[in-house]
Amino acid sequence: MNWRRLKHHLFFKQIKRSRELLVPLVLFQFVRTLLLPTAIDVLILGGIAFAYLAVQLDWL
């Protein structure tokens, strides 16, 4: 049995369960970016938004 494949499969299931957590994170980071825009905030917002889209579109 390929244990490495099973390990990654469980990891992706945990990411899919975190769908409820990503929405508040995106909203919080969006408000923070509007109030105090820095390059780091924009990058963090882009990463969280990409993760949310990846989960919603079943890329992960």
C-alpha positions, 0 to 999 in steps of 0.5 A: 500500500502506498502510505504517502498517497494516503497521507496526502489524501487525508491532508486534502480532506482536512483542507476541504473541511476548513472551508468554513474558516476561509470565508471569515479569514478572507473578509478580515484580511480584505477589511485590513487591506482596505484600512492599512494597505501594505504589500504583505497584506495584499499578498496574504489576501491573494493567497487566502483568496486563491486557497478559497477558490481552490477549495470551492472549485475542487482543485484540491 
